[in-house]
Amino acid sequence: MKTTLATMMTLLAASTAFAASGAESEGNGLLVTLFLGIGALIVVCQMLPGLALFGSMVRGLFSGKDVESRN
């Protein structure tokens, strides 16, 4: 039992050394940057009409006029 426990402890302690590969990342490529840029552009273009609607809703809530229903 002690030898099994000692073997398992040795393998667990050495597993962190095996996890380090030493490979360095060279950063993002051009296609990744373009993909993220187009995604951000889509989000911004979808936000502009939403902000315009939100602004008109707030302006309608705080306007002094009473609007009657057409029903």
PEWOGI-V214340 format. One record per run of one state. SS is the DSSP state (helix for helix, strand for strand, loop for the rest). FROM is the first residue (numbers start at 1). TO is the last residue. If there is no record, write none. Layout:
# PEWOGI-V214340
ss;from;to
SS;FROM;TO
SS;FROM;TO
This chain:
# PEWOGI-V214340
ss;from;to
loop;1;1
helix;2;19
loop;20;29
helix;30;61
loop;62;71
